[in-house]
Amino acid sequence: MDGNKIDKNSLERLAVNGDLLLAIGQPVEIKLMVTSATLDTACDVFKALLGTNFAEGQINRSSTAPQLISLPEDGADVMRQMCSLLHGKPVRELEHAVSIQTFEFAVVVDNYGCAEYLRLQSQGLLLGWREVSDDPTFESMCNIVTAAFLLCHEQAFAWATKRLIMDYTEKYSKLLNEESGQRLPYALLRK
């Protein structure tokens, strides 16, 4: 474990026999005990990171001696949500997620390359948001458009962009300064 002690209060076991310990945030906000096999199967980034071309892939790991990987730039909540879903655990706070939570989740899923693996969960999240959103702001709709784009969900993307075009008069170029707009292809923002 590289001499790092695990604070039992910040450790969340998503896999009983986990062989990988993810230290999330800077400073570390949470540690997630996960299985490398699950992440390797579901996420392009972990498949590469845990492969033979990187130092992390050269280390022997087991449930009795899990490997520590630090992810200082990731947010604790969204990483816990993504890893929980990948390990078949429920994530109740996503059931009524606001647009920024949906967007942040989509960014992490896209960054780690596991949109296809989480397709059904993402569909539930996006279409669930559609049902509960009465009068969202322009920024909220842009978060959902971007989330649908990043999660490769054509139906939610079509619904959200149609609503954005029909219900709002703001210029899409205003989104170039927003994080959600910066993740979309420029051609989508011209108006």
Backbone bond lengths (Angstrom), bond angles and torsions (degrees), N, CA, C in turn:
res aa  C-N    CA-C-N  psi(-1)  N-CA   C-N-CA  omega(-1)  CA-C   N-CA-C  phi
1 M - - - 1.454 - - 1.517 111.69 -
2 D 1.281 119.18 17.65 1.454 123.76 177.31 1.520 112.94 57.76
3 G 1.308 118.79 27.46 1.455 121.96 176.78 1.517 114.26 75.25
4 N 1.328 118.72 3.14 1.464 121.14 179.49 1.519 109.07 -86.28
5 K 1.326 114.95 129.62 1.457 119.65 178.06 1.519 109.25 -87.90
6 I 1.310 115.57 143.94 1.456 120.90 179.71 1.520 108.91 -91.80
7 D 1.313 116.63 121.62 1.451 122.16 172.97 1.527 106.70 -78.54
8 K 1.300 117.13 113.54 1.468 121.43 -175.40 1.528 112.00 -59.02
9 N 1.355 117.24 -26.74 1.461 119.60 -179.44 1.526 112.54 -72.35
10 S 1.327 118.07 -25.87 1.458 120.28 -177.32 1.529 112.34 -103.35
11 L 1.313 117.59 2.06 1.460 121.46 -179.15 1.522 110.41 -91.07
12 E 1.321 115.75 127.50 1.456 120.66 174.84 1.517 107.82 -120.56
13 R 1.330 115.65 118.56 1.467 121.29 -178.43 1.525 109.69 -88.95
14 L 1.312 115.51 108.16 1.461 120.64 176.29 1.518 110.44 -91.56
15 A 1.318 116.06 -18.07 1.459 122.12 177.46 1.525 108.11 -135.73
16 V 1.311 116.93 124.48 1.466 121.88 -177.67 1.521 111.32 -57.54
17 N 1.301 117.10 -44.11 1.465 121.39 -179.81 1.530 111.09 -105.61
18 G 1.326 115.33 42.59 1.454 120.13 -178.66 1.519 112.34 -61.92
19 D 1.323 115.55 145.19 1.456 120.46 178.86 1.533 111.77 -119.68
20 L 1.330 115.66 9.28 1.453 121.01 -178.13 1.521 108.65 -138.43
21 L 1.314 116.11 131.20 1.458 122.04 179.90 1.518 107.85 -115.30
22 L 1.330 116.60 114.15 1.455 121.58 179.95 1.520 109.14 -95.93
23 A 1.321 117.25 120.21 1.468 122.86 176.69 1.526 106.24 -96.61
24 I 1.332 116.07 111.25 1.460 121.74 -171.25 1.521 110.58 -103.98
25 G 1.337 115.26 133.13 1.460 122.28 174.41 1.515 113.25 94.21
26 Q 1.330 114.45 166.40 1.462 122.04 176.65 1.515 107.91 -140.03
27 P 1.331 119.96 106.84 1.460 125.65 -1.49 1.534 111.14 -67.22
28 V 1.318 115.42 165.22 1.466 120.82 -176.31 1.522 109.73 -59.32
29 E 1.337 115.70 123.15 1.458 122.06 178.93 1.523 111.82 -95.06
30 I 1.327 115.31 -35.24 1.462 119.94 -176.88 1.521 108.35 -154.93
31 K 1.322 114.90 152.18 1.464 121.22 173.12 1.518 107.14 -119.61
32 L 1.319 115.19 131.81 1.458 121.42 -178.25 1.518 109.60 -113.15
33 M 1.331 116.32 123.61 1.461 121.68 174.29 1.522 107.20 -88.89
34 V 1.327 115.95 115.83 1.459 122.59 -175.76 1.521 109.36 -131.75
35 T 1.333 115.73 173.84 1.464 119.29 175.19 1.525 108.99 -103.83
36 S 1.308 115.23 133.42 1.461 120.10 179.15 1.528 110.86 -64.26
37 A 1.316 117.81 -33.33 1.464 121.07 -179.31 1.530 110.70 -62.40
38 T 1.313 117.78 -41.23 1.462 121.54 179.02 1.519 110.46 -65.23
39 L 1.325 117.21 -48.30 1.462 120.58 -178.65 1.520 111.38 -66.84
40 D 1.322 116.58 -38.18 1.460 121.32 178.98 1.528 110.70 -63.43
41 T 1.325 117.00 -38.49 1.462 122.01 -179.75 1.527 111.95 -72.57
42 A 1.330 117.00 -40.07 1.460 121.16 -170.24 1.523 115.20 -92.94
43 C 1.325 118.36 -27.24 1.468 121.30 -169.85 1.523 111.89 -120.58
44 D 1.314 115.50 124.22 1.461 120.28 178.40 1.528 112.29 -58.78
45 V 1.321 117.36 -39.84 1.469 120.84 -178.41 1.521 110.96 -65.57
46 F 1.318 117.70 -45.91 1.465 119.68 178.99 1.525 111.29 -69.27
47 K 1.322 117.44 -33.03 1.470 120.11 176.04 1.527 109.29 -58.83
48 A 1.326 116.82 -43.68 1.469 120.53 179.14 1.533 110.60 -71.71
49 L 1.324 116.26 -47.52 1.469 120.96 -176.65 1.523 112.24 -60.61
50 L 1.318 116.61 -39.45 1.464 120.72 -177.31 1.531 112.03 -91.57
51 G 1.336 116.32 3.23 1.457 120.81 177.72 1.524 111.60 -80.10
52 T 1.299 115.82 -177.84 1.470 121.04 -173.66 1.523 114.36 -74.42
53 N 1.324 117.99 -11.60 1.463 120.07 -177.43 1.531 114.40 -85.33
54 F 1.324 118.48 -7.72 1.457 121.89 -179.16 1.525 110.19 -122.35
55 A 1.328 114.92 154.08 1.466 120.94 -179.09 1.529 111.49 -57.68
56 E 1.339 116.53 -37.22 1.473 120.32 -179.51 1.520 111.63 -61.06
57 G 1.306 117.40 -29.15 1.452 121.48 179.76 1.512 113.73 -80.98
58 Q 1.323 117.22 -11.56 1.462 122.04 -178.95 1.528 112.82 -89.70
59 I 1.319 116.51 -11.26 1.471 121.39 -174.51 1.522 110.56 -87.43
60 N 1.322 116.18 134.80 1.465 120.80 173.36 1.517 108.32 -74.92
61 R 1.300 115.78 134.24 1.461 120.09 178.86 1.512 109.56 -135.50
62 S 1.318 115.08 153.77 1.460 120.81 177.75 1.518 108.04 -155.75
63 S 1.316 115.75 174.62 1.468 118.88 179.00 1.528 111.48 -68.92
64 T 1.321 117.59 -22.90 1.467 120.06 177.75 1.528 112.11 -89.07
65 A 1.333 116.69 -19.20 1.465 121.23 177.78 1.527 108.68 -139.07
66 P 1.355 116.61 71.69 1.458 119.47 -177.21 1.529 111.72 -68.08
67 Q 1.302 114.64 148.98 1.453 121.66 178.49 1.531 109.28 -85.04
68 L 1.314 116.79 137.27 1.464 122.13 178.33 1.525 109.34 -95.68
69 I 1.324 115.62 128.10 1.457 121.90 173.68 1.518 107.44 -125.73
70 S 1.319 115.93 124.09 1.464 121.68 179.25 1.514 110.05 -90.05
71 L 1.313 115.18 133.56 1.463 122.66 177.14 1.535 107.42 -126.87
72 P 1.342 117.41 73.03 1.462 121.47 -171.38 1.526 114.61 -68.04
73 E 1.308 118.70 -22.46 1.465 120.58 -175.40 1.516 113.81 -91.97
74 D 1.321 117.17 -4.40 1.461 120.11 -178.25 1.521 111.30 -95.45
75 G 1.328 115.79 152.51 1.454 121.85 177.96 1.520 111.44 -83.47
76 A 1.319 115.58 139.89 1.462 120.87 -176.17 1.526 112.34 -62.46
77 D 1.318 117.68 -45.99 1.466 120.42 -175.71 1.526 112.25 -63.62
78 V 1.336 117.04 -49.49 1.462 118.57 -176.25 1.523 112.14 -70.79
79 M 1.318 117.91 -33.31 1.466 119.44 176.25 1.524 110.75 -67.82
80 R 1.325 116.76 -39.56 1.465 120.31 176.99 1.528 109.89 -63.52
81 Q 1.334 116.73 -41.50 1.462 120.89 178.81 1.523 110.90 -62.04
82 M 1.335 116.78 -49.70 1.458 120.22 -178.42 1.527 110.97 -62.53
83 C 1.334 117.03 -48.99 1.467 120.29 -178.37 1.525 111.51 -65.08
84 S 1.322 117.17 -35.75 1.467 120.47 177.09 1.521 110.53 -61.41
85 L 1.320 117.00 -48.44 1.464 120.39 179.32 1.517 111.43 -62.97
86 L 1.323 116.98 -39.54 1.466 120.00 178.54 1.523 111.89 -63.75
87 H 1.336 116.14 -29.05 1.465 120.85 179.67 1.527 112.15 -96.93
88 G 1.329 117.31 14.00 1.457 121.53 174.92 1.513 115.04 74.44
89 K 1.323 117.08 23.59 1.464 121.38 179.40 1.526 109.70 -99.49
90 P 1.329 117.63 145.52 1.464 119.41 177.82 1.530 111.19 -72.84
91 V 1.314 115.41 150.69 1.466 121.78 177.20 1.524 106.55 -128.78
92 R 1.310 115.57 88.40 1.469 121.65 -172.99 1.532 113.31 -62.48
93 E 1.336 118.04 -34.25 1.472 119.11 -176.55 1.529 112.45 -68.01
94 L 1.315 118.04 -15.58 1.463 119.77 176.68 1.529 112.17 -84.58
95 E 1.329 117.44 -9.87 1.462 120.28 -179.12 1.521 112.26 -63.88
96 H 1.332 116.91 -30.73 1.464 121.61 179.91 1.520 109.35 -130.80
97 A 1.321 115.61 46.74 1.459 120.87 -175.57 1.525 111.18 -70.37
98 V 1.328 115.10 141.40 1.459 120.14 172.42 1.523 107.78 -82.11
99 S 1.309 116.99 169.85 1.466 120.61 -171.86 1.524 113.19 -60.14
100 I 1.323 118.43 -36.86 1.468 119.36 -178.41 1.529 110.68 -68.49
101 Q 1.328 117.90 -35.95 1.470 120.64 176.01 1.526 110.24 -65.14
102 T 1.310 116.25 -41.90 1.464 121.17 178.75 1.524 109.79 -62.90
103 F 1.327 116.60 -43.93 1.460 121.47 178.91 1.532 110.70 -62.97
104 E 1.325 117.94 -47.85 1.472 121.27 -179.10 1.529 111.35 -62.07
105 F 1.317 116.77 -39.42 1.461 121.09 176.73 1.528 109.76 -62.29
106 A 1.334 116.63 -45.82 1.465 121.13 -179.58 1.528 111.53 -61.75
107 V 1.319 117.68 -38.11 1.466 121.51 179.25 1.523 110.30 -62.14
108 V 1.334 117.20 -46.47 1.468 120.51 -179.16 1.528 110.40 -65.98
109 V 1.309 117.38 -43.92 1.473 120.97 178.82 1.528 109.91 -60.23
110 D 1.319 116.42 -42.44 1.468 120.39 178.00 1.527 111.03 -67.20
111 N 1.319 117.09 -45.08 1.470 120.95 -179.68 1.525 112.08 -58.05
112 Y 1.319 117.46 -37.37 1.465 121.56 -178.02 1.528 113.21 -93.13
113 G 1.324 116.57 -1.40 1.463 119.95 174.07 1.513 114.40 67.23
114 C 1.331 116.73 43.17 1.469 118.13 -179.95 1.534 112.32 -127.30
115 A 1.342 116.75 27.12 1.467 120.35 179.76 1.522 111.64 -61.66
116 E 1.314 117.64 -40.84 1.468 120.37 -178.98 1.531 110.93 -65.93
117 Y 1.318 116.88 -39.85 1.464 121.46 -178.80 1.534 111.36 -67.53
118 L 1.339 116.38 -31.85 1.468 120.78 -179.30 1.537 111.56 -103.74
119 R 1.299 116.47 26.40 1.466 121.75 -175.33 1.530 113.08 -58.36
120 L 1.301 118.09 -48.13 1.471 119.88 -177.86 1.529 112.04 -68.35
121 Q 1.328 117.42 -40.38 1.461 120.41 177.17 1.528 110.73 -63.84
122 S 1.324 115.97 -40.98 1.465 120.69 178.64 1.521 110.72 -65.20
123 Q 1.304 116.10 -39.80 1.465 120.04 177.67 1.524 110.34 -60.19
124 G 1.313 116.52 -46.08 1.458 119.95 177.87 1.517 112.18 -60.75
125 L 1.303 116.82 -40.68 1.462 121.97 179.69 1.531 110.72 -64.70
126 L 1.327 117.01 -49.32 1.461 120.89 -177.47 1.521 112.59 -68.63
127 L 1.312 117.18 -45.40 1.454 119.37 -178.78 1.525 111.65 -74.59
128 G 1.310 117.69 -28.13 1.458 121.09 172.86 1.519 111.01 -65.29
129 W 1.336 115.98 -39.61 1.466 120.07 177.83 1.515 109.67 -63.68
130 R 1.306 117.42 -37.40 1.467 122.49 179.76 1.525 110.89 -59.42
131 E 1.324 116.46 -38.23 1.464 120.62 -177.05 1.524 112.80 -73.68
132 V 1.338 117.94 -30.65 1.462 119.47 -173.83 1.526 113.70 -99.52
133 S 1.332 118.65 -5.77 1.460 120.91 -176.66 1.526 110.54 -89.83
134 D 1.327 116.32 108.30 1.461 120.60 -178.96 1.527 111.94 -82.79
135 D 1.323 116.63 -59.24 1.456 121.16 -175.09 1.537 109.41 -138.82
136 P 1.333 117.04 71.40 1.457 119.63 -176.34 1.530 112.32 -72.24
137 T 1.314 115.98 153.53 1.454 120.98 175.76 1.524 109.38 -71.61
138 F 1.318 115.95 166.92 1.461 121.97 176.28 1.522 110.05 -57.67
139 E 1.323 117.10 -44.17 1.468 121.79 -179.99 1.523 111.22 -63.11
140 S 1.338 117.28 -39.56 1.469 120.67 178.28 1.528 111.26 -63.41
141 M 1.331 116.30 -42.94 1.465 119.47 178.75 1.525 110.29 -65.05
142 C 1.329 116.99 -37.41 1.467 119.58 178.21 1.524 110.82 -65.36
143 N 1.329 117.76 -36.72 1.464 121.01 175.41 1.525 110.57 -60.44
144 I 1.328 116.35 -41.39 1.460 120.45 -178.78 1.526 110.87 -72.14
145 V 1.328 118.01 -39.66 1.469 120.93 175.73 1.526 109.21 -57.39
146 T 1.326 116.04 -48.59 1.462 120.23 -177.99 1.521 111.06 -66.23
147 A 1.327 117.37 -41.75 1.467 120.60 178.18 1.525 110.27 -59.77
148 A 1.317 117.11 -45.67 1.470 120.61 179.55 1.527 110.66 -62.76
149 F 1.328 117.43 -39.22 1.460 121.66 177.93 1.528 110.52 -63.79
150 L 1.340 116.55 -48.88 1.465 120.68 -177.99 1.528 112.25 -65.77
151 L 1.326 116.23 -33.28 1.460 120.75 -179.21 1.532 112.03 -87.10
152 C 1.326 116.54 3.92 1.475 122.28 177.04 1.519 112.52 57.41
153 H 1.336 116.10 40.42 1.458 119.93 -179.05 1.523 109.15 -107.70
154 E 1.322 115.66 98.31 1.462 122.05 -172.91 1.525 113.03 -62.31
155 Q 1.329 117.81 -41.74 1.471 120.73 -177.23 1.521 110.41 -64.69
156 A 1.329 117.93 -46.84 1.469 120.84 179.68 1.527 110.42 -67.05
157 F 1.324 117.13 -37.19 1.462 120.90 178.65 1.529 110.09 -64.09
158 A 1.332 117.40 -44.23 1.470 121.22 179.44 1.529 110.44 -62.98
159 W 1.334 117.13 -45.27 1.466 120.68 179.87 1.522 110.65 -62.69
160 A 1.332 117.54 -46.91 1.465 121.19 -175.65 1.528 111.81 -69.11
161 T 1.326 117.87 -40.69 1.472 118.95 179.16 1.526 111.16 -69.17
162 K 1.328 116.76 -37.03 1.471 119.78 176.75 1.519 109.83 -61.86
163 R 1.301 115.76 -43.60 1.464 119.33 179.53 1.522 110.79 -66.67
164 L 1.309 117.39 -39.07 1.460 121.77 178.52 1.528 110.19 -61.72
165 I 1.322 116.94 -42.97 1.468 121.49 -178.85 1.529 111.22 -70.67
166 M 1.318 117.17 -42.11 1.465 121.16 -173.76 1.530 114.21 -81.32
167 D 1.333 117.70 -31.45 1.462 120.30 -170.29 1.526 115.41 -103.90
168 Y 1.326 118.61 -8.15 1.466 120.22 -173.59 1.518 110.73 -129.35
169 T 1.322 115.60 146.63 1.469 121.18 -179.39 1.529 112.57 -107.49
170 E 1.307 118.19 -4.53 1.458 120.94 -179.35 1.527 111.26 -62.94
171 K 1.311 115.84 152.84 1.464 120.86 175.75 1.516 108.81 -78.91
172 Y 1.317 116.00 133.70 1.461 120.70 -178.67 1.522 111.19 -67.68
173 S 1.330 116.94 -24.05 1.461 120.10 178.87 1.524 111.88 -61.86
174 K 1.308 117.37 -21.04 1.469 121.53 176.79 1.535 110.80 -61.99
175 L 1.317 115.89 -23.29 1.464 120.25 -179.46 1.524 113.66 -76.16
176 L 1.317 117.46 -12.27 1.464 119.76 -179.96 1.520 111.92 -59.68
177 N 1.336 116.69 -24.16 1.465 121.45 178.41 1.524 112.62 -92.37
178 E 1.318 116.99 -5.93 1.465 121.65 179.73 1.521 109.82 -97.28
179 E 1.329 116.54 148.00 1.469 119.37 179.47 1.523 111.56 -60.03
180 S 1.325 117.17 -39.30 1.465 118.90 -179.21 1.526 110.60 -63.96
181 G 1.311 118.14 -39.98 1.450 121.28 179.25 1.513 113.16 -69.17
182 Q 1.318 117.25 -31.23 1.458 120.95 -179.53 1.522 112.36 -71.28
183 R 1.305 117.88 -14.77 1.466 121.54 179.84 1.525 112.65 -95.35
184 L 1.319 116.15 -3.02 1.464 120.64 177.50 1.526 110.02 -99.17
185 P 1.328 117.88 151.29 1.463 119.80 173.89 1.531 109.82 -61.22
186 Y 1.318 116.29 140.05 1.462 121.54 -176.85 1.520 112.55 -54.36
187 A 1.314 117.55 -36.99 1.471 121.10 -177.12 1.525 111.80 -59.51
188 L 1.306 118.05 -27.92 1.478 120.88 178.99 1.515 112.48 -73.27
189 L 1.335 117.42 -20.16 1.459 120.73 -174.09 1.526 113.97 -96.11
190 R 1.308 117.59 -6.80 1.466 119.34 -179.41 1.521 109.83 -75.09
191 K 1.321 115.18 133.83 1.466 119.80 177.08 1.509 108.87 -145.08
